[in-house]
Amino acid sequence: MKILEKILFAQDFASTSKNLESVALYLAKTFNSTIVPIHVLPDDIVNSKVKALLDDTAHNRLKATSDHFKEHGIKTEKPIIKYGAAHDHIVMSASAVNANMILVGSGETRAKEKFKLGTTTERIIQFSEKPVMVIKENDSLEVNTILCPVDFSDPSARALRNAIIMARRFKAHLIILSVCELPGSSWFASKEDLKKENEARFEKHKTEFDKFLTSFNLNDVNWSKEEFCGTPAEEILKQVNNNNVDLLIMGTAGRTGLNRLVVGSVTEKVIREVPCSFLTLKSQDVINLHLETDIKDFETLFSAGEQLEKDGLYELAIEQYKASLGINVMHVPSYSAIARCFDKIDKPEKASMYRKSANEIKERIWYSKVEEEVRKLRGS
């Protein structure tokens, strides 16, 4: 069972991405992912000897990267080498290999900029339909705190669904942030009228926020919500700093009328200034569950059920536990686990039914043991 099956690992071998390999390893271990390394070389090199040297170097370094992952038990696919514009080939290759996400370093930047976001990385985010995770220089990505801003839109709902599962896997604290953007004072005749309007808008916003959150499964998640009035980009950046956020997860905008992929103005400002690593989602999920339907091994099925339950995917966990009962109908922990999952999705009648079955089997096993002991005593 995999929920983040494949990572396209875009490696540029620059000094700013020297920790990127360790982050890829960490993610692959956490999510049992396969890694596909990719490197893009320039296509305008005239000297054939220089081109051959670059080719050999790139192949050797990508092979070394793959070997390093394999040494740690991580599955890899054949490394990809392309020639031309890096962002174009990375985006196209992510679709070609059906990656769940693109993993890339923040890249080089102009002098005197506070935080780094290179042109290539920014274009990948802009043009990619696939989620993009950007790792800041020297960030080991030890995820203890995740921030997910929401504006009640479909992209932000997608971001939150993924953030919830990632918070479970990382055992991280998830902060869900919503910012109420207030109108300017020019709309109103007096400051008092403006104040009353702002208070009413904020109360309405808080009600919408609570309603929005009811659609999400936050059982067993260490989470909190924050709601503020202000400018969204500024509040997001402020909360990243105030809460020592390790990973920011944001939904982005869709397409323009010219069918060109873009990011919203809030996202654009945030990703250029945010000091932590971040993940952007546009129209596809990072988390995309892949269940192996041909499993016949009881322990594998039951373990898959346990992991799905930990990830909060209770309906799917129930199916895996039921599949394990198809192999061992007397397995009490499976009945108990199914009952527990039904409790989590607020179906007490079904939970009670499976809990009753578990107790009946326990009693049956107990009486069988008593009868066996009696037979032994009679035979002695």
N, C-alpha and C positions, 0 to 999 in steps of 0.2 A: 504494500500500500504506500502510495506517494501522494503528497498534496502539493509539492513543488518539484515537479518531475525533472525539469531541465533548465540549466542556467547557461546563457551565452556569456562567456567571460571575455570581455574586450580588453586585451592587454596591449599597452603601447610601450612597455619597458622603460618608461620615463621614471625619474627619481620620485616624482609625486605619486606614483602608483606602486611603490616597492612593497607596501603592505597589502596590496590588493589580493595577492595570492593567498595569504593567510585568511583573509576575510572570505574568499571563495571557499576555502577548505572548511571554515567554520559553518557557513551556510549549508554546504553540501552535507555535512555531518548532522546538522540540526534537522534538516528536512529530507535526508536520504535522497539527495538530488544527483543527477548526472551533469557533468560539466562539459561544455563545448568551448574550447579555447579558440579565439580568433585574433588575428593581427592583420592590419591593413598597411601595405607598403605604398609609397608614391609610384605613380605610373609615368612620371616624366623624366626618369633618369636616362640619360643618353649613353653614358659610358657602360659598355657591356660588362666589363670586369667589376665595376662598382656595383652594378645591378646584381650580378651573380653572387658577389660577396654578401650583399644585403639579404638576398634570398636564402643563402646557406645559414646566415646568422639567425634569421627569423625562424626558419624550420628547426634549427637546433635548439633555440630557446623555447619554442612552443613544445617541442618534444620533451625537453627537460621539465617544463611545467606539467605536462601530462603525466610523466613518470613520477613526479613528486606527489601528485594527487593519487595515483594508483598505489604508491607505497603506503598511503594512509587509508587504503580501502575504499577510495572514491572512484566511482565509474566515470569514464571519460569517453567522448566520441572523438573521431579523427579531427585534429586541429585544422582550422580553416585559415588559409592565407589568400588575401585579395589585394587588388591593385587599384588605386584611384582615391576617390573621396571617402575618408574613413566613415563619416556618419552615414552615407548612403549604403555602403556595404554592410555595416553593422546592423542597420535597421532591416535591410533585405534579408540578411543571413538569419536574423532572429525569427523572421517569418518562415524562412525555408526549412529551418531545423525544428520549427514549432517549439521554440523556447518559452518557458513561463515568464522569464524576465531577462533583461540585459543588465549585467553587472559591469560598471565602468568606474574609473577613477575620476576625480573632479577635474583633472587636467591642468595644463599651464594657463596662466592668466597674465594680464597686464601688470606692470609694476605699480606699486603703491595701492593696489586693491586690497581691502581688508581680508576677504575670503576668496578662495579660488574656485572658479568655474570656467573651464576652457571653452573655446568656441565649438570644438567638436562635440563635447559633452552636451552643451546647450542645444545644438542642432539635433542630436540623437533624441533628447527629450521632446523637442518640438515636432519631429517627424515620426516618431515611433508610436505604433498602435500598442506595442507590447509595453508592460510596466518596465520602468528603468530605475535601478538602484544606483545611486551615486555615492561613492565612498570618499570622504575627505582625506586629505593627506595626513598620514600617520594615525588614522583612526582604526583601531583594532576591532571596532563594532562589537563591544561587549554591551549587549542591549539590556539595560535595567529599566529604562523609562522610554516609552513611546508616546509621541504626541500626534493626534489625528484631528485636524481642524475640519469642521463640517459646516456646510451652508444649506443643508437639506436638499441639495440637488442629487441627481442620479450618480454623477462621478464621485461626490463625497460619500454617498451611501456605499458605493463600491469600495472606496478606500477604507471605510470603517469596517466593513465585513472582513476584509483581508487583515486589517490591523488587529481585530479581535483574535483571530486564529494565531497570528504571529505573536501576540502578547502571551497567549497560552503556551506556545512552543518555547518562547524565550523566557517564560516565567517572569515577565516584565510588568511594570505598572503602566497601565494605559490611561492617558489623559485625553478626554474628548473635549475639544474646544469649539465654542461657537461665539462668534462676534456679531453683535448687532450694530450695523452701520447706521448712524443717525443723520438726519437732514441738516443742512447748513442753516445758519440763523437768518439768512436773507429771505427765507420763506415766511417769516412770522413778524408780526407788528411789535411784539415785546419779548423780552427775555423770559418773562413768566409764562407766556404762551408756548414758547419753545421748550421750556423745562417740562411743562405738563405733557406736551406732545412726545418728548423723548422718554419720559417715564412710562407713558402708555405704550409706546412702541417696544420698549424693553420688556415690559410685562407680557405683551403679546408674543415677543420673540422667545421668551423663556417657556411659555406654554407650548409653542411650536417645537422647541428643542425637546421638551419632555415627550411630546407625542412622537417625534421622529425617533427617539431612542427606544420606544416600545417595540419597534420592528426588529430589534436586534437581540440575539441571544448572548447575554452578558453573564450567564451563569458561570460561577467558578473563575471569573476574571477579576484580577486586582485592578479596579478602575475607579476613576473619578471624573467628574465633569467640571468644566470651567466655562463661565459665560460672562462676557464683558461687552461694554459699549466702546466703539472706537473705529479706527481704521483697521480692516482685517489683516493686511500684511504686517503692519506695525505690531499689532497684538500677538500675532503668531510668532514673530521674531522675539518679542518680549518674553513670551511664555517658554520658548525654547531655552533662553538664557536663565530665566528665573527658576526653572525646574530641572536644570542640567539634563536636558533631553538628549538621548543617544541616537534616536532614529525618529525622523519626521516622516509621516505617511500622508500624502495629499492626493486628492483627485484633481484632475486638470480638465480643461475645456476640450471640446471636440474639434470639428472642422469649420473652416470658413466657407463662404459661398463659392469660393474657387476650389473647393475640395482639398485645401491645404491644411495639414495638421498644425494646430497651434496650441499654446498654453494660455491660460487666462492671465490677466494683468497682475492679479494677486500672486498667483504661482510664480510668474516671471520675476517679480520683485523678491519674493521669499527665497527662491532657489539661488539667486545671485548673492544673497547676503547671509543666508543661514550658516552658522558655524558647524553644525553637525551633519552627519550623513543623512540622506533622505531617499525616499521611494516615491515616485510619481506613477499614478495609474490613470489611464485615459478611457479605454473602452474594453479592456480585458483584465481579468483577475490574475494576480500572482498565484493565488491558491486555486488549484484546479485538481480536484481529487481524481486519482487514478487507482481503481480497485482491480486487483487481479482476480478475475472471476473463476479461474480454473483451479484455485487452491483446494486441495483435498486434505491438507494436514491440519489436525485439530488445533495444535498449539499456535500455528501461524494465524489461523482464523481468530482465535480468542485474543491473541496479542494485538491483531489489527483492530479488533473491537475495542480493546482497552485504549489504544492510541486515538482512535476516533472519538471515544468518550472524552479523553483529555483535551482534544481539540474542540470540544463542544459540538461535534457533529453527531448528535444523539440519535437521529433517525437512522443514519448509516451505521452507527455502532450497533443498534438493535439488530439490523440485518446481518451483521457479521456474527453477533452472538447467537442469533437463530441458526446461522449456517454451522456454527460449531456444535449446536445441539443436534443438528442433522447427522453428525458423526458420533456424538456421545450424548444420548438423550437423558442420561442420569447426572449430567454435570451441574451440580448445584450452583457454583459460582456464575455460570452463564445465566441461569434463571434470575439470580439475585442482581446481576448486572443489568439485565433487561428491565427488571422492575425499577432499578435506580434511574435508568435512562427515561423510562416513562414518567417517573416523578419529575424529572427535569423539564420535560416538555408538557407538564401539567395534564397528564392523562392518568389520574389516580386509579380508575377502575381497572385499566390494563395492568398498571403496576401491582395492584392488589392480586390480580389473577396469577401473575408470574411469581409473586412472593409466596402465594399459597402453594403453587406447584413446588417451589424450592423447599418449603417446610414439609410437604407430603413426602418428598424424596428423602429428606433428612430422617423423617420418622421411619420410612421403609428401610433405609440403611441401618438405622439403630435397631429396629426389630430383627433384621437379618443377623446382625451381630449378636444379639441376645440369644436367638435361636441356635446360632452356631456354638455359642458358649455352653448352652444347655446340652446340645448333642455331645459336646466334648466331655461334659461332666457325666452324662449317662454312659458314655463309652468307656469311662475310666474305671 
